[in-house]
Amino acid sequence: MNVSDIEFGIDTFGDLPRDDRGGIVSYGAAIRATLAEAVLADQLGIDAIAIGEHHRPEFAISTPETVLAGIATATSRIRLGSGVTVLSSDDPVRVFQRFATVDALSDGRAEVILGRGSFTESFPLFGYDLSDYELLFDEKIDLFHRLLDEKPVTWEGTTRAPLHEADVFPKTDGGRLRTWVGVGGTPQSVLRTAHYGFRLMLAIIGGAPARFVPYVDLYRRAAEQLGTTAHPVGMHSPGFIAATDEEAKELFYPGYREVRDRIGALRGWPPLQRSEFEADVARGSLYVGSPETVARRMADAIRTLDVGRFDLIYTAGGAMAASARLRAVELYATRVIPMVRELLAEAPARPAATGEAFRR
């Protein structure tokens, strides 16, 4: 892949930032902060922004498409996507309609990243049974795939009412929504993505990126054998950028630890240790530091996985000042991305695996 073709994005879940006096802002202020960050990203040439869907007190955004619609009218070039849309607890028809509307408002810049989500609050909230976790996603992604043709659909399943020659509006000007599937690292999810010819977005939130190499290879080999399109693979990981490594870590760590321990308590994880954090910053999937440090680590990950898109989850540190978040977006656009492109131009990506390797 040509270095100039690699895309760079930012991701946010609408984490609640702090104001200039150190207080946690309201949910409304957090959403407006996300809008300001998206506008700055657009002005500085960042390729994409993805907005996550959550139904938890730590995050302000539960309807990404609504926020994206607001961003669409205030920007001119940046791609607008979800990160992710929890399709299992939503209706595929309504998801398509909402993103087709964002696509219209943005003049063709909408993209949807479908996923099962890393939390389960949406299931009881919208009346779904967690015991149907796999079935819900399997059926709904199949229906969504059919809707993307933008033709009358006949479909029947067990998780929603059947459709017979149902025509869904609005249509997109381009004729098809750009669609990804967010995958946390199971072969079954990778194969499903390849089966439908969707784009693969790897959610790499911890550990060495190299452990995902087999999934990139699996996606490409499966698409080859299935006769679908193997699109450039994307990855998203958390991080934060400041003037120095020390400043970035001190701004990022307190909020990151707080959110991680709150979630970890629900999942039986031990409290985060500073040594664990430092190790993931040095060798894992936390891209925290100065522009130079983050650029070198990003270039290594892109080269290792041979991906065509890198999205930085720039607010994963939780409650830091809104001004620091804006500064991080600025440094990412003006310092990190150009440096990553220079580093990648100096050394080629790893060679792709062969089809024979997949068959084994």
Number of C-alpha atoms within 10 A of each C-alpha: 11 10 15 10 11 17 17 22 26 26 25 24 26 27 27 28 29 20 17 12 7 12 12 17 19 14 18 11 17 22 21 16 21 27 20 16 24 28 18 18 24 21 15 16 15 24 20 24 27 27 27 26 24 25 15 13 10 16 20 22 26 18 15 24 26 15 20 27 20 15 25 27 13 14 18 14 17 23 21 30 28 29 31 26 26 25 21 26 24 17 15 21 16 13 18 23 17 18 26 26 21 27 28 19 17 23 16 22 21 28 23 25 24 26 22 20 21 10 13 16 14 20 17 11 10 10 9 16 11 16 8 13 15 11 14 22 20 14 19 21 20 15 20 19 16 17 23 19 13 18 15 14 18 14 17 13 14 9 15 13 9 12 14 11 10 14 15 16 15 15 20 21 12 12 13 16 22 17 20 25 27 28 24 18 15 10 14 10 18 27 20 19 24 27 17 17 21 22 22 30 28 25 19 20 18 15 15 15 20 15 12 20 15 15 20 23 20 21 26 27 23 24 23 14 13 14 12 16 17 19 17 18 19 26 25 23 22 23 25 31 31 25 14 14 17 13 15 21 23 13 21 25 20 15 19 22 20 16 16 18 18 14 13 15 11 8 9 9 12 10 13 14 10 11 9 11 17 15 13 18 21 16 14 20 23 27 27 31 25 23 26 17 17 26 25 17 21 25 23 19 20 23 19 18 24 23 23 20 19 26 27 24 25 26 28 25 26 25 25 25 20 24 14 19 22 19 18 24 25 20 19 28 24 15 17 24 23 12 20 22 16 14 18 19 14 8 11 14 20 11 10 13 15 11 15 8 10 15 10 5
